[in-house]
Amino acid sequence: SMTKEAEVKDNIIRLTSQPTPKATSPPTTFREAQGLIEQLQDGVLLRNENFEDMQVTDPRVMALDWILHEDEQRLVSDSINLYQRYGLAVLAYAMDSKAWFNCGNPGENFTETSCSIYSSVMNQTVDYGVWLSGESECDWFGVKCSGDGIVRSVTLINNNLVGVLPHELTALRFLQMLALAGNCIYGTIPEEIGQLDHLLSLELHENGLSGVMPSTIYQLEKLQLLNLAKQYGVDRVCQQSNGTKIYTNYKHGGFVREFNVGLTGKLGSEVGKWKSMKGMYLSENSFTGEIAEDIGNLRYLTFFHVNDNFIEGNLPASITKLRNLRHLQFHDNFLYTSLPEGIGNMKDLERLSVNGNSMFGKLPEGMYELKKLKSLFLHDTAEANSPWLINDQEGFSGSLSSSVGRLKDLEYLLLNNNPITGEIPSDLGNCTKLKVLRLHRTELKGSMPREVCMLRDKDLNNENGVGVLYADCRPNNRTEEPRVQCDCCTDCCDYTTNVCVQDD
């Protein structure tokens, strides 16, 4: 079966490589060189910049110098691929390609032209062109072009890219996919990103980006996959070619000794522009505010991960219109909300996590209609500690319905730390795929049904070394009767003292 990413990318145009164009002769006259400089200055440089004002170490100047003096392709001002080749060269210098793990170092005299990479997919070694070598840019490692020689995709994941995203990426004006995840890219996302209006997929996760997510990103109306997750708390150290170390968990790679909290911003009404969006991954950043009701317009949205941010307020009611949603991850935010009644409409939901928020209200009956649910994380919603504590009405209340037995695919059910009442329904025993069941620190009383205990012979076992079946089955407050009688629990907890001891 396909990975999530592969599935979302499946729609991206099938890419074919292109025959290598023949090198032309070098610019012979000063006038030709001057024409090329003017062409790049007018066509690629933005923000009213020009080469004369830049330092010689500026990646844009280094890329220009390479085009004029080192590149065997000897492009001239009207070469059809001038902009894209220059744009990729800027990326190479901005990301210190000499330090890359793969295919980034053409050697002192730019004589290294090819590199071999083992492909686990094809189970063989594949040859690629080295960046900044004389090969066609369409043959460079991680670059894909369509049959007409236009760059459509740049994929350099986990390749020790170190630096700041250059806004000259807009020279790749027909780019459909940009995947630079798992590197040491720091600084901000340039607002010019909004000019890449053919982008279907933007993956910058697991870097050290900071600052506000630019509002221009909403102009990318064709986007199907946006992954900006994990800019906060990524503890990666990369080494530049000159030996300098870059630390992603500090702002600007550590040149500013201030902790990097990732990307900030709000998911306001403009979010509704992403009509084609299938996967939106924004977890582990510092997004704030409420999520706009316009999220309900993203009818193709399948994966929505916004956990570990500072999002507050209600779950938008419109979220129940997202019939294709499989993952809804909202855990560890500042929500103060109940689960919407219409949650039963989200028939494809496999994973729901709202733990670590200030939740209240009853578990809606519709929740038990979600037949594909595998993971239900509803724990730690009572007294999620200051500054979360809003009032003592927190946490899911009411009882666990016997309808829970309809959730036949359920593997994880975590309800601990909730004021949920009543008895544990024997129908829970119909959830035969359960791997982890946590019912401690609740108001549940009575005894663990035999039907649930029998699941211990199935997947509810300790083979993976984690406590799998928790209940308040230790003597309460050390001396009183336990709240729940359980002779099959792996871990028994004392409701009052909050001590859990392995019982198995």
Solvent accessible surface area in square Angstrom, and as a share of the most:
residue,aa,sasa,rsa
1,S,167,1.07
2,M,102,0.45
3,T,88,0.51
4,K,66,0.28
5,E,49,0.22
6,A,41,0.32
7,E,61,0.27
8,V,5,0.03
9,K,47,0.20
10,D,56,0.29
11,N,88,0.45
12,I,12,0.06
13,I,91,0.46
14,R,174,0.64
15,L,47,0.23
16,T,81,0.47
17,S,86,0.56
18,Q,38,0.17
19,P,111,0.69
20,T,64,0.37
21,P,52,0.33
22,K,179,0.76
23,A,65,0.51
24,T,74,0.43
25,S,78,0.51
26,P,66,0.42
27,P,25,0.16
28,T,106,0.62
29,T,69,0.40
30,F,162,0.68
31,R,198,0.72
32,E,76,0.34
33,A,23,0.18
34,Q,63,0.28
35,G,25,0.24
36,L,1,0.00
37,I,37,0.19
38,E,92,0.41
39,Q,68,0.30
40,L,0,0.00
41,Q,51,0.23
42,D,123,0.63
43,G,21,0.21
44,V,2,0.01
45,L,12,0.06
46,L,43,0.21
47,R,133,0.49
48,N,157,0.80
49,E,49,0.22
50,N,47,0.24
51,F,18,0.08
52,E,165,0.74
53,D,114,0.59
54,M,31,0.14
55,Q,136,0.60
56,V,124,0.71
57,T,101,0.59
58,D,25,0.13
59,P,41,0.26
60,R,36,0.13
61,V,28,0.16
62,M,73,0.33
63,A,0,0.00
64,L,14,0.07
65,D,69,0.36
66,W,3,0.01
67,I,1,0.01
68,L,24,0.12
69,H,112,0.50
70,E,71,0.32
71,D,1,0.01
72,E,95,0.43
73,Q,8,0.04
74,R,59,0.21
75,L,10,0.05
76,V,42,0.24
77,S,38,0.24
78,D,120,0.62
79,S,23,0.15
80,I,179,0.91
81,N,21,0.11
82,L,3,0.01
83,Y,49,0.19
84,Q,19,0.09
85,R,0,0.00
86,Y,0,0.00
87,G,1,0.01
88,L,0,0.00
89,A,0,0.00
90,V,1,0.00
91,L,0,0.00
92,A,0,0.00
93,Y,48,0.18
94,A,16,0.12
95,M,0,0.00
96,D,28,0.14
97,S,6,0.04
98,K,104,0.44
99,A,17,0.13
100,W,17,0.06
101,F,140,0.58
102,N,52,0.26
103,C,14,0.08
104,G,2,0.02
105,N,74,0.38
106,P,3,0.02
107,G,20,0.19
108,E,145,0.65
109,N,118,0.60
110,F,36,0.15
111,T,98,0.57
112,E,95,0.42
113,T,49,0.29
114,S,71,0.46
115,C,23,0.14
116,S,71,0.46
117,I,34,0.17
118,Y,131,0.50
119,S,20,0.13
120,S,90,0.58
121,V,142,0.81
122,M,109,0.49
123,N,113,0.58
124,Q,99,0.44
125,T,82,0.48
126,V,30,0.17
127,D,100,0.52
128,Y,70,0.27
129,G,4,0.04
130,V,5,0.03
131,W,0,0.00
132,L,5,0.02
133,S,1,0.01
134,G,14,0.13
135,E,57,0.26
136,S,1,0.01
137,E,3,0.01
138,C,7,0.04
139,D,43,0.22
140,W,1,0.00
141,F,32,0.13
142,G,17,0.16
143,V,9,0.05
144,K,114,0.48
145,C,1,0.00
146,S,16,0.10
147,G,53,0.51
148,D,94,0.49
149,G,9,0.09
150,I,49,0.25
151,V,1,0.01
152,R,40,0.14
153,S,3,0.02
154,V,0,0.00
155,T,43,0.25
156,L,1,0.01
157,I,72,0.36
158,N,94,0.48
159,N,2,0.01
160,N,14,0.07
161,L,0,0.00
162,V,1,0.01
163,G,5,0.05
164,V,58,0.33
165,L,7,0.03
166,P,14,0.09
167,H,21,0.09
168,E,2,0.01
169,L,4,0.02
170,T,13,0.07
171,A,4,0.03
172,L,2,0.01
173,R,113,0.41
174,F,79,0.33
175,L,0,0.00
176,Q,14,0.06
177,M,19,0.08
178,L,0,0.00
179,A,0,0.00
180,L,0,0.00
181,A,3,0.02
182,G,7,0.06
183,N,0,0.00
184,C,0,0.00
185,I,0,0.00
186,Y,16,0.06
187,G,2,0.02
188,T,73,0.42
189,I,6,0.03
190,P,11,0.07
191,E,106,0.47
192,E,15,0.07
193,I,4,0.02
194,G,5,0.05
195,Q,98,0.44
196,L,2,0.01
197,D,76,0.39
198,H,56,0.25
199,L,0,0.00
200,L,21,0.11
201,S,1,0.01
202,L,0,0.00
203,E,3,0.02
204,L,0,0.00
205,H,30,0.14
206,E,57,0.25
207,N,0,0.00
208,G,0,0.00
209,L,0,0.00
210,S,9,0.05
211,G,26,0.25
212,V,99,0.57
213,M,10,0.04
214,P,14,0.09
215,S,72,0.46
216,T,31,0.18
217,I,0,0.00
218,Y,11,0.04
219,Q,96,0.43
220,L,1,0.00
221,E,96,0.43
222,K,100,0.42
223,L,0,0.00
224,Q,24,0.11
225,L,1,0.00
226,L,0,0.00
227,N,9,0.04
228,L,0,0.00
229,A,8,0.06
230,K,78,0.33
231,Q,0,0.00
232,Y,81,0.31
233,G,48,0.46
234,V,20,0.12
235,D,109,0.57
236,R,63,0.23
237,V,73,0.42
238,C,7,0.04
239,Q,93,0.41
240,Q,35,0.15
241,S,65,0.42
242,N,123,0.63
243,G,35,0.34
244,T,50,0.29
245,K,102,0.43
246,I,1,0.00
247,Y,74,0.28
248,T,1,0.00
249,N,23,0.12
250,Y,60,0.23
251,K,63,0.27
252,H,74,0.33
253,G,1,0.01
254,G,14,0.14
255,F,119,0.50
256,V,66,0.38
257,R,165,0.60
258,E,86,0.39
259,F,105,0.44
260,N,0,0.00
261,V,63,0.36
262,G,1,0.01
263,L,0,0.00
264,T,42,0.24
265,G,18,0.17
266,K,125,0.53
267,L,3,0.01
268,G,28,0.27
269,S,73,0.47
270,E,69,0.31
271,V,0,0.00
272,G,6,0.06
273,K,77,0.33
274,W,0,0.00
275,K,113,0.48
276,S,38,0.24
277,M,0,0.00
278,K,43,0.18
279,G,0,0.00
280,M,0,0.00
281,Y,11,0.04
282,L,0,0.00
283,S,8,0.05
284,E,51,0.23
285,N,1,0.00
286,S,9,0.06
287,F,1,0.00
288,T,52,0.30
289,G,9,0.09
290,E,103,0.46
291,I,10,0.05
292,A,21,0.16
293,E,95,0.42
294,D,44,0.23
295,I,0,0.00
296,G,5,0.05
297,N,62,0.32
298,L,0,0.00
299,R,158,0.57
300,Y,100,0.38
301,L,0,0.00
302,T,15,0.09
303,F,4,0.02
304,F,0,0.00
305,H,20,0.09
306,V,1,0.00
307,N,9,0.04
308,D,48,0.25
309,N,5,0.03
310,F,87,0.36
311,I,2,0.01
312,E,83,0.37
313,G,19,0.18
314,N,87,0.45
315,L,10,0.05
316,P,4,0.02
317,A,67,0.52
318,S,17,0.11
319,I,1,0.01
320,T,15,0.09
321,K,115,0.49
322,L,0,0.00
323,R,139,0.51
324,N,61,0.31
325,L,0,0.00
326,R,73,0.27
327,H,30,0.14
328,L,2,0.01
329,Q,16,0.07
330,F,0,0.00
331,H,31,0.14
332,D,63,0.33
333,N,0,0.00
334,F,59,0.25
335,L,1,0.01
336,Y,68,0.26
337,T,4,0.02
338,S,41,0.26
339,L,7,0.04
340,P,24,0.15
341,E,138,0.62
342,G,27,0.26
343,I,3,0.01
344,G,9,0.09
345,N,61,0.31
346,M,1,0.00
347,K,111,0.47
348,D,40,0.21
349,L,0,0.00
350,E,40,0.18
351,R,72,0.26
352,L,0,0.00
353,S,1,0.00
354,V,0,0.00
355,N,18,0.09
356,G,11,0.11
357,N,0,0.00
358,S,3,0.02
359,M,0,0.00
360,F,66,0.28
361,G,25,0.24
362,K,144,0.61
363,L,13,0.07
364,P,6,0.04
365,E,98,0.44
366,G,16,0.15
367,M,1,0.01
368,Y,2,0.01
369,E,62,0.28
370,L,0,0.00
371,K,107,0.45
372,K,96,0.41
373,L,0,0.00
374,K,84,0.36
375,S,8,0.05
376,L,0,0.00
377,F,31,0.13
378,L,0,0.00
379,H,24,0.11
380,D,52,0.27
381,T,0,0.00
382,A,17,0.13
383,E,97,0.44
384,A,21,0.16
385,N,105,0.54
386,S,92,0.60
387,P,99,0.62
388,W,81,0.28
389,L,96,0.48
390,I,95,0.48
391,N,55,0.28
392,D,127,0.66
393,Q,128,0.57
394,E,6,0.02
395,G,1,0.01
396,F,0,0.00
397,S,42,0.27
398,G,16,0.15
399,S,62,0.40
400,L,7,0.04
401,S,27,0.17
402,S,64,0.41
403,S,16,0.11
404,V,1,0.00
405,G,5,0.04
406,R,98,0.36
407,L,0,0.00
408,K,111,0.47
409,D,42,0.22
410,L,0,0.00
411,E,39,0.17
412,Y,65,0.25
413,L,1,0.00
414,L,14,0.07
415,L,0,0.00
416,N,13,0.07
417,N,35,0.18
418,N,3,0.02
419,P,43,0.27
420,I,0,0.00
421,T,61,0.35
422,G,34,0.33
423,E,122,0.55
424,I,8,0.04
425,P,18,0.11
426,S,51,0.33
427,D,52,0.27
428,L,0,0.00
429,G,11,0.10
430,N,70,0.36
431,C,0,0.00
432,T,56,0.33
433,K,91,0.39
434,L,1,0.00
435,K,71,0.30
436,V,9,0.05
437,L,0,0.00
438,R,56,0.21
439,L,3,0.01
440,H,18,0.08
441,R,51,0.19
442,T,1,0.01
443,E,48,0.21
444,L,1,0.00
445,K,93,0.39
446,G,29,0.28
447,S,65,0.42
448,M,13,0.06
449,P,18,0.11
450,R,166,0.60
451,E,71,0.32
452,V,0,0.00
453,C,25,0.15
454,M,106,0.47
455,L,4,0.02
456,R,45,0.16
457,D,131,0.68
458,K,108,0.46
459,D,65,0.34
460,L,0,0.00
461,N,40,0.21
462,N,43,0.22
463,E,156,0.70
464,N,102,0.52
465,G,66,0.64
466,V,66,0.38
467,G,13,0.13
468,V,1,0.01
469,L,0,0.00
470,Y,36,0.14
471,A,1,0.00
472,D,2,0.01
473,C,15,0.09
474,R,84,0.31
475,P,58,0.36
476,N,17,0.09
477,N,64,0.33
478,R,179,0.65
479,T,121,0.70
480,E,92,0.41
481,E,132,0.59
482,P,33,0.21
483,R,49,0.18
484,V,2,0.01
485,Q,97,0.43
486,C,20,0.12
487,D,140,0.73
488,C,19,0.12
489,C,3,0.02
490,T,0,0.00
491,D,11,0.06
492,C,6,0.03
493,C,0,0.00
494,D,3,0.02
495,Y,49,0.19
496,T,69,0.40
497,T,40,0.23
498,N,82,0.42
499,V,72,0.41
500,C,51,0.31
501,V,64,0.37
502,Q,117,0.52
503,D,86,0.45
504,D,100,0.52
